[in-house]
């Protein structure tokens, strides 16, 4: 096994791959590849065959793996992946995808990995995964990259607009198909597919978090970081770390949320929009920790840089553009100020939270139904935090029934906070 590990490392380095890059190209976890190179695991035949092909080792790795496994009489079974990918969840209520139409990239924050800033128009619309794969399943050319990119834009659009339904099922099915296609690709196409896999995994992780499945969500986010690193997809790495920061806050771990926010800031400090997002995450964490000075510093920096975003920032992060961008920043600051008021007991801070919550709700685009619900509840809770329970009940009452039936974790989180803060007045909204 040691000899196989040495040969694998030699061929990998000769081809110019890092462990993370090779593992991602072959669809394996990088820790599993590390164990193979160190001789800690018996090399699977499937892995050796794929590595031989990709590294152009002319059968050397396959021959070594075969000899090792023959000597051991097959006592260890092949494991096609060191750490298996999560299986798609069972379908509940399907999400209706937006109408099929020709797509020009960039769109919805999805940039064509093959054409980048030059953009491209996808003349053949993709209706669903079956339409993408068709009779050419597991082929990997430019049209494969374009097809997965087009499908991703439709999933992101559906996530923005859907209030009910389970988008995690089709997203994860597409992600599994994408990863199974990567080993068949070469060059820019392979890197492009990994680039998209990172974005799919980031979306899959967020969708699992919205379902309340935090563990599986974090698994997908870690895979997103791994694939983003292998394909140098820095924007998605920042998004994944930001999602991890939000999740840590939801679980009451502000110190870890702060660490994820700092890591996001270090991904690519030359991108302005990633600076904005990372500063907002750090501001939220500092607020929960009760650090007014650091909260103010990061909040002010986020607002300052958000006003200086360039054209490409808006392409990569459309959620920071226009009315949606104002909503995004204001909603983060409203949540942070409310958390800071909780920690410090300062009513003036709670009143500032009300102002930012109003601003976020005033600017939320009409199509973002779930965001509108969550921000309405955040405004109500900010009123309650300031001591104005009548205003809290008045704001929340029109949406309470819809919010309770949405079954989205972020909305449930706001509901629970509001219910607790209202105390005896909660019966005015929730009954009983």
PyMOL commands that set and color helices and strands:
alter all, ss='L'
color gray80, all
select helices_A, chain A and resi 2-15+19-26+30-38+45-55+60-71+116-118+129-133+142-161+168-182+187-210+214-231+234-250+254-267+272-288+292-306+311-316+318-320+322-344+347-363+369-385+389-397+400-406+409-430
alter helices_A, ss='H'
color red, helices_A
select strands_A, chain A and resi 103-105+120-122
alter strands_A, ss='S'
color yellow, strands_A
deselect
rebuild
show_as cartoon
